């Protein structure tokens, strides 16, 4: 049952929506590391509230449970409506996110890997790192038509990041 009155989203809840805008999918552990929080307890509560109020969705299949994979979170239409009020975002990228709730596991895993890679790079390079995801790059015409997984700058050096999935089978 939905509550009749909802409080406005707090800063950390809005930050979670912005994280999902940037990386498309996230897990509790990745969000905790991104927000540089010591504990996941409050992050679980924030995510549960956002799921209950239908701002975000949670994916965790039986197969994920068996493999001990963490649940992943993605934006839902209510969350996308909130993001439309943020002036500095690329609104043209938002319609693509409506399909995230039906994304294939390989796409979700790739997005989670990029987020994990960002967290590691941020840990190593800190303030000298600037990272732009596919969502953020989509508003600029000077990137290749098929966007890479990321664009990053470290100091005065620029890099395009593209991941290549490991082959699942070999033909002999």
Steps between C-alpha positions, in 0.01 A plus 500: 500500500636841402518768764270798437776744590855477377785704630718668241803297403805582709841579352634144527188357336531749213868408477397136449274607211792692348726196541245290312482770232878486457557122516147366420532218757649482848534269798505592867875439526577721200282782632660482846847523345394783266350703782800417721280376782630271773192280527239363265219499759358842412555446129279188520232710672524778240476249217206322665315832532569587137382154391184524716417840352570369148783739417733208431465130427689207647612194303609186676409173332510155654809433289666808656416370846650160425818660363510744797482800266385828648169657402520773239295818492377708207283806442123481460270767346451683834876530540538617141239771565707624795810509280317712242507780760882498522616770257852374419397152380463381141124451466541325162663205679209446740260319260756219452483433874131405486610164360752429778251292697503253209877502444688180435730368773805552276418871464441536874830324577686727258354813661585370847855423384543855365375638833740273689785610273412865560511446877844339471633778277361760738672324789833514317481844333260691727451866415705480178244263341205619293276219371216523250267208439316414177196684630701816555688471168181457298434875495829580325542455124881477502505146645484199265150403387529171686582634842777344707424386855663809642716802445744598768762758564781461749691823536571611145454156339176388331381142449209325334398191695344202328463158654507181301310206646692176536398238246257244631611222270788423272472338161780264412 
